Amino acid sequence: DTSLTEVNSFSPSVPISPSSMINQYKFEDGPELRDLFITVDDPESHITAIETFITYRVVTKTTRGEFDSSEYEVRRRYQDFLWLKSKLEEAHPTLIIPPLPEKFIMKGMVERFSDEFIETRRKALHKFLNRIADHPTLTFNEDFKIFLTAQAWELSSHKKQGPGLLSRMGQTVRAVASSVRGAVKNRPEMFTEMSNYMETFSQKINLLDKIAHRIYKEERDYFNEMKEFGPIHTLWSASEEDIADSLKGLASCIDRCCRATEKQMAGLSEHLLPILHEYVLYSEILMGVLKRRDQIQGELDSKVDALANKKTEKDLFSEEIGKLEDKVERANNALKADWDRWKQNMQWDMRSTFMNVAENNLRYYEECLATWESFLASQAVDLHVDEDSEDRP
């Protein structure tokens, strides 16, 4: 079942308000179990003769014994986050590494280095680090610890200690060779089901992302048009003495609805759009993780085929196959555990996000409806007063 709302059914005895429904679902690790807290804030612009870039303050508070201090404060730029993500992928090829925001803003919604862009990226970087901190395996990665604690020069020195050229070339050759081999022969059914799930999920989440951006654009166009109507009715009232009060009342109603629409748009841009786009990126990441698992499986399959065709060096091949079998088993177990965790969190995010959107929509339409009902009621009272005065002798 590839439904985005695939969760257990609600108990009929539980109140059905959205807030009550959301409260039934909790993350595996409650705040009381956490021992690592990370905040990304205080963006700062840097302009040099070569480039312009932004750094962010990363504050870490922890009670873990492996840290030398309980609190750290460092500054990091976007490329440092990219380095961390690549190191995590290298160390844990079949774990689901959280996505980073793209280097350049997509869909032309905001300009690069604008306040809105910087704040959107800051929130995404904050979420990226905290998703890693909450992960049962990634949180103990040594490169992650160095990212959180090392000063800029120390981090720069550590980066230079990465794998050498020959090692990187070897990894690339193996990846290319694996992709050339084609479909994996002995892939377990579970991972075929995962692959099928992600293909459908990717289609759905990309469609939802496009629809959400279209809704936001329509809301923005509606807001821009409505902004002009209030002043028009106010100017009109100056030349229509008999209906001046009604026109001013209309202008006031339009102004209130305009403010409500602006608030509604902010909710979409701050809560719905980022979550949907994050899972668009997650779908790409999951596809990559499944491919890396297949590459490990393919390497084992090729050795088994080679052993079957070899009459000598069987002992050597058998030893290599044993190591590869262990590697495949570790990769499978890591991905299975991460898959279940990711799926649970995805379902939580989707359900809470869409319930939040539904609640905001209800508040928005109730606010606008109450505004217009109040205005119409006042006009009805004025109309009755005028009729009564005309009936008097």
N, C-alpha and C positions, 0 to 999 in steps of 0.2 A: 504494500500500500504506500503510494508516494504522496498521500495527502499531507499538506503542510500543517494540518491541525490534528495529526494522528496522536491522540493522547487518550488516557482512560476517561470513560464517561463520568459525568458529574453525578453525585448522589442527589436524589430528588429531595432529600431532607435539608439540603444546604440552600441558603438564600441564593436567588439567581441573579442578583445584581452583579454587574461586571467586576466591581471591586472585590466582592466576596469570592467570585470565581477565580480571580487572579491569585488571591491569598491562599488558595488550595495548593498552589505549585511553588515549591522552594528549590533552590539549587542544592546540589549534593553537599556542598561545604558552606555552612552558615558563617556569618561574620565572626561568631565567637570562636571558630576553629582556625581562623586565619592568623598567621604569624609574620606576614609580609605585606606592608601597605605602601603603595607607590602613587605619587601624584605628579602629573605633568602640567606645568603652568608657566607663567611669566615669559611669554615669547619675546625675543629681543632681536632686532635687525642688526646685521653686520654688513657693512659696505667696504669692499676692498677694491684695489685697482683691477683685480681679475674677476671678481664675482660678488654677487649680493646673496646673502643667505640668512636664514632665521635659526636661532638656537632656542631651545626650550629648557627650562629648569626641571630636573628630575629629582624629586625628594623621596627618599626611601626610609621607612621606619620598620624595624624588625626586632624580634626576640630570638632569632635563630643563633645557635652557638657557633656555626661556621663563619658568621660575620664578626669582624673585629670590633665593630661599633654598632650601636643601636640605631644610629641615624646617619644618613649620607645625603649630600647635596652636590649634584654635578650638572653640567650643561651639555646638551647633546643637540646635534643638528640632524636633519633628516637622513643623511647618508650614513650616520651612525646606526640609526634604526634599521636601515637596509642591511648593513653589515651583520647586525645581530640576527636578523631573520635568516640570512644566508647561512650563518654558522649553525643555527638551530636546525635548518633543513639538512645541512651536511652531517650533523651529529645524529639526527633522528629522522631518517628519510621516510619512514612510514608512520610518523606521527603527524597530526593535523596542526600545522603552525598557523596561528591567527594571521589574518591579512593586514597589510599596511595600506593606508590610503595611497592612491597613485601619485607619482611624482608631479604630474601636472593635472590640474582640475579638469574634470570631464564635463561634457554637455554645455560648456560655456556659461554655467550658472553664476560664477563669481570670477573675478580677476585674480590672477596670482599676486600674492603679497598684499592683497586687500585685507582689511580687518576681518571680514567675514571668512575669507579663505583661511587665514591664519588660525582663527578660532575653531573652524571646522576641522582643520588638521590637528590642532592641539587635542581636541576631544578624541579623535581617532587614535592618536599616538598614546593617549592616556588609557584608552580601552585596550589597545594592543599589549601594553606592558602588564596591565592587570589581568588580562586573559592568560598570559604566560605565567604570572604569579599564582594564579588559581589552578594551573594545570599540575596534576600530581607528579609528572616527570620533568617537564620543561622548567619548572620552578627551581630545580636543583642543578640546572645546567651551569657549568663553570663560566662560560662566556656571558651568560645572563648576569651572573654575579659580578663579573668584571665590568660589564656595561653599567650596572647600577652604582658601582663603588669607585671605579678608577677615575682619576683626573684626566683631563684632555690629553696631556702628553703621555700618560701611562697607557691610555686606550690606543693612542696612535702607535706606540711601540708594540703593544700586544697584537695589533692588526698585522704588523709586518712579519709576525711569526706564523702566518697561515701556511697552508700546504704549498710545497714548491711547484714549479712549472711541470716537472715530470709527473708528479702525483695528480695534478689537475688534468694533464693530458690523458693519463691512464683512465681517470674517471670518465672523461669525455668519450674516449674510444670505447669503453665498455657500454656506455649508454647508447652510443650510435650502433654498436654491434647488436645490442639487445633489441633496439627498435627495428633493425633490418630483419631480424629473425621472424617477425610477424607475430601472429597470435600465439599466446602461451598454450601449450598442449595440456598441461596438467593443472590448470587453474581450478581451485576449489569452487564449488557452486556458490558459496557465500559471497565471494568477491565478484563473481559475475552478476549476482543480484545487486550488490553495492553499485557496480558500474551502471547497471540499468536504472537503478534508483536515481543516481546522480545525473544521468542524461535527462530524465524526466524532471527532476528537481531544477536543473539548470534552465530548462525551457520555461518552467513555471515562474521561477524567481526573476528571470530576465523580463518576462512579460509583465509581472507585477511591478517591476522597477520602471518600465516604460509607461505603464498606466499611471503610476503614482506621479511621475514627472509631468505627464499630460494634465492630470488633475491640478497639480500645483500651478502649471502655466495658465490653465483656465481660471483658477481662483485669482491669480495675479492680474489677468486681463479684466476680470469682473471688478476687482478692487480698484484698478486704475480708472475704469469708466465710472464707477460709483462715486469716486472722489470728486468728480466734476459736477455731479447732480446736486449736492448740497448747496454749494455757492450759487448755482443757477437759480434754485428755488428762493434763496435769500434775496438775490437781486430782483427776482420777479415780484416778491412781496412788496417791494418799494413802490411799484407802479400799479398795484392792485389793492386798493385800500379795503374793499369789501371782503376780500379773502386773504388778507395779509397774515392774519394769525394762523390760518390753515396752512398756508405756504411755509411759514416759519416752522410750524410743527412738522411738516414733511421734511424740511431741511434738517431738523434736529434728529428725526428718526433715521434718515439716511446717514447722518454723521455717526450715530451710535452703531448702526449696522456695519458701517465702514470700519470702525474700530474693532468690532467683533470679527470681521473678516480678516483684518490684519493679524489679529491674535491667532485665528485659525490657521493662516498661512505659516506663521511662526512655528506652530505645533507640527505642521507637516514637514517643514524644512529641518527642524531640530530632532524630531523623533522618528517619523516614518521613513523619510528618504535615506537617512544614514544607515538604518537597520537593513533595509532592503538591499542597498548597494553593498553593504558589508557581506551579505550572503550571496550576492552575485560573485564577489571576489572569493568567498569560501567555496563556491561551486567549482571555480577554476583550480583552487588549491586541492580540493578533493580529487579532481581528475588527475592532477599531477601526482598525488600520493599513490593512487591506484596504479598509475603507470610505473612508478618506482618499485612498487611491490611486484609487478609483473616482470620488471627487469631482473630482480633478484631471483624470481621463479625461473625465468628464462635462462639465467646463468646456470642454475642447477640442472635444468632439462638438457642443456647442451653438453654438460659434463657426463650425464647419464648416457646420452647418445654416444658420446666419444668412448666411454668405457665399453659399451656394447660392441663397438667396432674395433676395439683394441685387443690384441692378444698378449701384449707385454705391458709392463708398468701398471698392472692392475692394482697392486697394493697402493701405489702413489695416487692413482685415480680414486680409489676407494676412500682414502683419507681425505682428499679434497671434497669428495661428494658428501662425506659425513659432516665436514665443516659447513658446506653450503646448505645441507639439510637443517642444521642448527640455525643458520642465518635466516633461512626461509621461515622456520617455525617462530623465531623471535620477531621477525617482521610481521608475520600473520597475527600473532598474539597482540603486538603493540597496536596494529591497525584496528583489530576487532574491539579492543578495549576503548581506544580513542573514538572509534565510530559510534559506539553506544553513548559515550559521554557527549560527543558533538551533537548527535541527533536529539538527545534530551534537551540540551541547551538551546538548540535551534527551535524546537517546538515551544519551549518556554518563551523565547524571544518573539517568535511569530505571534503566539497567542496574546501575550501581554501587549505587544505593539498594536495589534489590530483592535484589541479591546480598548486600549487607550485612545486610538483614533475614533472608535465608535462613541466613547464617552465624550470626547471633545466635540464630535459632530452633534450629539444630543444637546450639549450645553450651548453650542453655537446657534442651532436652529430654535431652541427654546428662548434664548435671549432675543433673537431677532423677532420671533413670533410675539413675545410679550411686549416688545417695543411697539410693534404695529397695532396690536390689540388695544394697548393703552391709548394710542393716538386715535384709533377709530372710536373707542368708547367716549373719549372727550368730544369728538366731533358729533356723536349722536346726542350727547347731553346738550351741546350748544344748539343743535338743530331743534330739539324739543323746547328749549327756552325761547327760541325765535318764534316757533309756532304758537306757543302760549301767549306771547306778547302780541301777536297779530290777532288772536281771538278775543282779546279784551276790548270792551266798548270804549 
